[in-house]
Amino acid sequence: MRVAVVGVGGVGGYFGGRLAQGGVDVVFIARGKTLDALRSKGLRVDSIKGDFVLDKVNATDDPTAAGKVDAMLVTVKAWQIADAIAGLRPMLREDAAVIPLENGMTAPDEIARILGRGHALGGLCGILSFVVEPGHIRHAGVEPTLMFGELDNQRSERVQRIAEAFQRAGLPAEVPVDIHRSMWTKFLFIAPFSALGGVTRMPIGVWRLMPETRSMAKELVRELMRVATARGVTLAEDAVERTMQRYDGLPPESTCSLQRDIVDGKPSELDAQLGAAVAMARQSGVATPLLDTFYAALLPQERKSRGELQ
């Protein structure tokens, strides 16, 4: 099994590192300072599941020199996907699977558009991790999870083969019965987290305890559930309670990547998360007043960070 990891941030660095540590042939597709660090120092991961260092890793910015792969993990930010994968088709074997691990719901369609629908899978992960410095990742919380599946939910030979290879390497990879339902379940968790973190600029330990913001989190989840239902996705009846339990289980200092990007004045996944939710709601004729408000409140800074506003 040969795997490419596109993007070596908190997600790609952790999951790619664990695969390489477990004996999988991994090639990291990276650029700039990250590529320089991987080539000169290797990859370091500090983790609640055990620290490790890979002194030598296979890293390149040249897809023509990387060789063919059986699977590709796309772990860049959602708004970076098109640029990151545009030239990677030569790396894909005929039945290679491209697995997106972004926050949001739009990545599989974008991968299908650029690399071909036959390569595109649905995917998601669960982890709280971030870059300390190029080539150095910290996994600070959340039991790592990795799920992927065919877009038609067929349990194909290739997804089974990839899952088994990942499991042998020590990653808890899972092929769910319905990948779309699993992605929506993750979306119920991450989009309100991003909305509240982005607007309040507070870690989860603050806003989950305040009645005002906690009630908003519940209503954001309810609005997203109504959108999912309108789009033919049936979620668990206790999804609100389960999502709140997940929030309550996070370390109190936890923040999400969208929030951190907003605080740092960087472009974020706002459009891929809240923007996509608002667009799906409008397409489905579902009212989402709270989602609309949070998206509108964060939009000016997002546009400024992208140079669209002075």
C-alpha positions as CSV (number, residue, x, y, z in Angstrom):
1,M,0.0,0.0,0.0
2,R,1.4,3.4,-1.1
3,V,-0.2,6.5,0.3
4,A,0.3,10.2,-0.6
5,V,-0.5,12.8,2.1
6,V,-1.3,16.2,0.6
7,G,-0.7,18.9,3.2
8,V,1.4,18.4,6.3
9,G,-0.5,20.4,8.9
10,G,-2.1,19.2,12.1
11,V,-4.2,16.6,10.3
12,G,-1.9,15.4,7.6
13,G,1.2,15.5,9.8
14,Y,-0.5,13.3,12.5
15,F,-2.3,10.7,10.3
16,G,0.5,10.6,7.7
17,G,3.1,10.3,10.4
18,R,1.2,7.4,12.1
19,L,0.9,5.6,8.8
20,A,4.6,6.0,8.1
21,Q,5.5,4.9,11.7
22,G,3.3,1.8,11.2
23,G,5.2,0.7,8.1
24,V,3.1,2.2,5.3
25,D,5.0,3.6,2.3
26,V,4.0,7.3,2.6
27,V,5.0,10.3,0.4
28,F,4.2,13.7,1.8
29,I,3.3,16.4,-0.7
30,A,4.4,19.7,0.8
31,R,5.8,23.1,-0.1
32,G,8.0,25.9,1.3
33,K,9.2,25.8,4.9
34,T,7.2,22.7,5.6
35,L,9.0,20.8,2.8
36,D,12.4,22.2,3.9
37,A,11.7,21.0,7.5
38,L,10.6,17.6,6.5
39,R,13.7,17.1,4.3
40,S,16.2,18.4,6.9
41,K,14.7,17.3,10.2
42,G,12.0,14.7,9.5
43,L,8.6,14.8,11.2
44,R,8.0,15.2,14.9
45,V,4.6,14.5,16.5
46,D,3.8,15.2,20.1
47,S,0.6,13.3,21.0
48,I,-1.6,12.3,23.8
49,K,-1.4,8.8,22.2
50,G,2.4,8.8,22.4
51,D,5.1,11.0,21.0
52,F,7.2,9.9,18.0
53,V,9.8,11.3,15.6
54,L,10.5,10.1,12.0
55,D,14.0,11.1,11.3
56,K,13.6,10.6,7.6
57,V,10.4,11.0,5.5
58,N,9.7,10.9,1.8
59,A,8.6,14.5,1.0
60,T,8.4,16.3,-2.3
61,D,6.7,19.2,-4.1
62,D,7.0,17.4,-7.5
63,P,4.1,15.0,-8.3
64,T,5.9,13.7,-11.4
65,A,8.8,12.5,-9.2
66,A,6.6,11.1,-6.4
67,G,5.5,7.9,-8.1
68,K,2.1,6.2,-8.2
69,V,-0.1,5.8,-5.2
70,D,-3.0,3.6,-4.1
71,A,-4.6,6.2,-1.9
72,M,-4.3,9.9,-1.3
73,L,-5.3,11.8,1.9
74,V,-6.1,15.4,1.1
75,T,-5.6,17.3,4.4
76,V,-5.2,21.0,3.3
77,K,-7.8,23.6,4.2
78,A,-11.0,23.3,2.2
79,W,-10.4,26.5,0.3
80,Q,-6.9,25.2,-0.7
81,I,-8.1,21.9,-2.3
82,A,-8.2,23.1,-6.0
83,D,-4.7,24.5,-5.9
84,A,-3.3,21.6,-3.9
85,I,-4.5,18.7,-6.1
86,A,-4.6,20.4,-9.6
87,G,-1.4,18.7,-10.8
88,L,-1.6,15.4,-8.9
89,R,-3.5,13.2,-11.4
90,P,-0.2,11.6,-12.6
91,M,0.3,10.1,-9.2
92,L,-3.0,8.2,-9.2
93,R,-3.1,4.5,-10.1
94,E,-6.2,3.6,-12.1
95,D,-8.2,2.6,-9.0
96,A,-6.6,5.0,-6.6
97,A,-8.9,6.5,-3.9
98,V,-8.7,10.2,-3.0
99,I,-9.9,10.8,0.6
100,P,-10.7,14.3,1.8
101,L,-10.3,15.0,5.5
102,E,-11.4,18.6,5.4
103,N,-14.1,20.2,7.6
104,G,-17.3,20.7,5.6
105,M,-19.3,18.9,2.9
106,T,-18.0,20.2,-0.4
107,A,-14.6,18.4,-0.8
108,P,-15.8,15.2,-2.5
109,D,-17.4,17.1,-5.3
110,E,-14.4,19.3,-5.8
111,I,-12.1,16.3,-5.9
112,A,-14.5,14.6,-8.4
113,R,-14.5,17.7,-10.6
114,I,-10.7,18.0,-10.7
115,L,-9.4,14.4,-10.6
116,G,-12.5,12.4,-11.8
117,R,-15.5,11.0,-9.9
118,G,-14.0,7.5,-10.0
119,H,-11.2,8.6,-7.7
120,A,-13.3,10.6,-5.2
121,L,-14.4,9.2,-1.8
122,G,-16.2,10.8,1.1
123,G,-14.1,11.2,4.2
124,L,-13.7,12.8,7.6
125,C,-11.5,12.6,10.6
126,G,-11.7,13.5,14.3
127,I,-8.7,15.0,16.0
128,L,-7.5,18.2,17.8
129,S,-4.1,18.9,16.4
130,F,-2.1,21.8,15.1
131,V,1.3,22.9,13.8
132,V,3.9,24.0,16.4
133,E,6.3,24.8,13.6
134,P,7.0,23.3,10.2
135,G,7.5,19.6,10.6
136,H,6.4,19.6,14.2
137,I,2.8,18.6,15.0
138,R,1.0,18.6,18.4
139,H,-2.0,16.3,18.9
140,A,-3.6,17.9,22.0
141,G,-7.0,16.2,22.3
142,V,-9.7,14.0,20.9
143,E,-9.3,10.2,20.2
144,P,-8.2,10.1,16.6
145,T,-10.8,8.8,14.2
146,L,-10.7,8.3,10.4
147,M,-13.7,7.4,8.2
148,F,-14.1,7.1,4.5
149,G,-16.3,5.4,1.9
150,E,-17.5,5.3,-1.7
151,L,-19.9,8.0,-2.6
152,D,-22.5,5.4,-3.5
153,N,-21.9,3.7,-0.1
154,Q,-20.8,0.4,-1.8
155,R,-18.3,-1.5,0.4
156,S,-15.8,-1.8,-2.5
157,E,-12.7,-3.9,-2.5
158,R,-10.5,-0.8,-2.6
159,V,-12.0,0.8,0.5
160,Q,-11.7,-2.5,2.4
161,R,-8.1,-2.9,1.3
162,I,-7.2,0.7,2.4
163,A,-9.0,0.4,5.7
164,E,-7.2,-2.9,6.5
165,A,-3.8,-1.4,5.6
166,F,-4.5,1.6,7.9
167,Q,-5.6,-0.6,10.7
168,R,-2.5,-2.7,10.5
169,A,-0.5,0.5,10.8
170,G,-2.3,1.4,14.0
171,L,-4.9,3.9,12.7
172,P,-8.5,3.4,13.7
173,A,-9.8,3.5,10.1
174,E,-13.5,2.8,9.6
175,V,-15.8,2.4,6.6
176,P,-19.3,3.5,7.8
177,V,-22.5,2.2,6.3
178,D,-23.4,5.6,5.1
179,I,-20.5,8.0,4.6
180,H,-22.8,11.0,3.9
181,R,-24.5,10.5,7.2
182,S,-21.2,10.3,8.9
183,M,-20.0,13.5,7.2
184,W,-23.1,15.3,8.3
185,T,-22.7,14.1,11.9
186,K,-19.2,15.6,11.8
187,F,-20.6,18.8,10.2
188,L,-23.1,19.1,13.1
189,F,-20.1,19.2,15.4
190,I,-17.6,21.4,13.6
191,A,-19.8,24.2,12.1
192,P,-21.4,25.4,15.4
193,F,-17.9,25.1,17.0
194,S,-16.5,27.3,14.3
195,A,-19.3,29.8,14.4
196,L,-19.2,30.3,18.2
197,G,-15.4,30.2,18.4
198,G,-15.1,32.6,15.5
199,V,-17.5,35.2,16.8
200,T,-16.7,35.0,20.6
201,R,-12.9,34.4,20.1
202,M,-13.1,32.3,23.3
203,P,-12.0,28.7,23.8
204,I,-14.8,26.1,24.2
205,G,-14.4,26.0,27.9
206,V,-15.9,29.5,28.1
207,W,-18.8,29.4,25.6
208,R,-20.1,25.9,26.4
209,L,-20.7,27.0,30.1
210,M,-22.5,30.2,29.4
211,P,-26.3,29.7,29.0
212,E,-26.5,32.2,26.2
213,T,-23.9,30.7,24.0
214,R,-24.7,27.1,24.9
215,S,-28.3,27.6,23.8
216,M,-27.0,29.1,20.5
217,A,-24.9,26.0,20.0
218,K,-27.9,23.8,20.4
219,E,-30.0,25.9,18.0
220,L,-27.2,25.9,15.4
221,V,-27.1,22.1,15.5
222,R,-30.9,22.0,15.1
223,E,-30.8,24.2,12.1
224,L,-28.2,22.0,10.5
225,M,-30.3,18.9,11.2
226,R,-33.2,20.5,9.4
227,V,-31.0,21.1,6.4
228,A,-29.7,17.6,6.4
229,T,-33.3,16.2,6.6
230,A,-34.3,18.4,3.7
231,R,-31.5,16.9,1.6
232,G,-32.5,13.4,2.4
233,V,-30.1,12.6,5.2
234,T,-31.5,11.1,8.3
235,L,-29.5,11.8,11.5
236,A,-29.9,10.3,14.9
237,E,-32.8,11.7,17.0
238,D,-30.4,12.4,19.8
239,A,-27.9,14.2,17.6
240,V,-28.2,17.5,19.5
241,E,-27.5,15.8,22.9
242,R,-24.6,13.7,21.4
243,T,-23.0,16.8,19.8
244,M,-23.2,18.7,23.1
245,Q,-21.6,15.8,24.9
246,R,-18.7,15.9,22.4
247,Y,-18.3,19.6,23.2
248,D,-18.3,18.9,26.9
249,G,-15.7,16.2,26.5
250,L,-13.1,18.5,24.9
251,P,-10.3,20.1,26.9
252,P,-11.5,23.6,28.0
253,E,-8.7,25.4,26.2
254,S,-9.8,23.8,22.8
255,T,-10.3,26.0,19.8
256,C,-11.0,25.0,16.2
257,S,-8.9,25.7,13.1
258,L,-11.4,28.2,11.6
259,Q,-11.3,30.2,14.9
260,R,-7.5,30.2,15.0
261,D,-7.3,31.4,11.4
262,I,-9.7,34.2,12.1
263,V,-7.8,35.3,15.2
264,D,-4.6,35.3,13.2
265,G,-6.2,37.3,10.3
266,K,-5.8,34.5,7.8
267,P,-8.2,33.2,5.2
268,S,-10.4,30.5,6.8
269,E,-12.9,27.8,5.9
270,L,-15.8,30.1,6.5
271,D,-17.3,29.6,3.1
272,A,-16.7,25.8,3.1
273,Q,-18.5,25.5,6.5
274,L,-21.0,28.2,7.4
275,G,-21.2,29.5,3.8
276,A,-21.9,26.1,2.5
277,A,-24.5,25.4,5.2
278,V,-26.3,28.7,4.3
279,A,-26.2,27.9,0.6
280,M,-27.6,24.3,1.1
281,A,-30.3,25.7,3.4
282,R,-31.4,28.2,0.7
283,Q,-31.4,25.5,-2.0
284,S,-33.5,23.3,0.2
285,G,-35.9,26.0,1.3
286,V,-35.0,25.7,5.0
287,A,-34.8,28.8,7.2
288,T,-31.6,29.0,9.2
289,P,-31.7,32.5,10.8
290,L,-28.9,31.8,13.4
291,L,-26.5,30.3,10.8
292,D,-27.2,33.2,8.5
293,T,-26.4,35.7,11.3
294,F,-23.1,34.0,12.3
295,Y,-22.0,33.7,8.6
296,A,-22.8,37.4,8.0
297,A,-21.0,38.5,11.1
298,L,-17.8,36.7,10.1
299,L,-17.9,37.5,6.4
300,P,-16.4,41.0,6.5
301,Q,-13.1,39.8,8.1
302,E,-13.0,36.8,5.8
303,R,-13.2,39.1,2.8
304,K,-10.6,41.4,4.2
305,S,-8.2,38.5,4.9
306,R,-8.5,37.5,1.2
307,G,-7.7,41.1,0.0
308,E,-11.2,41.7,-1.2
309,L,-11.8,44.6,1.1
310,Q,-9.5,47.5,2.1
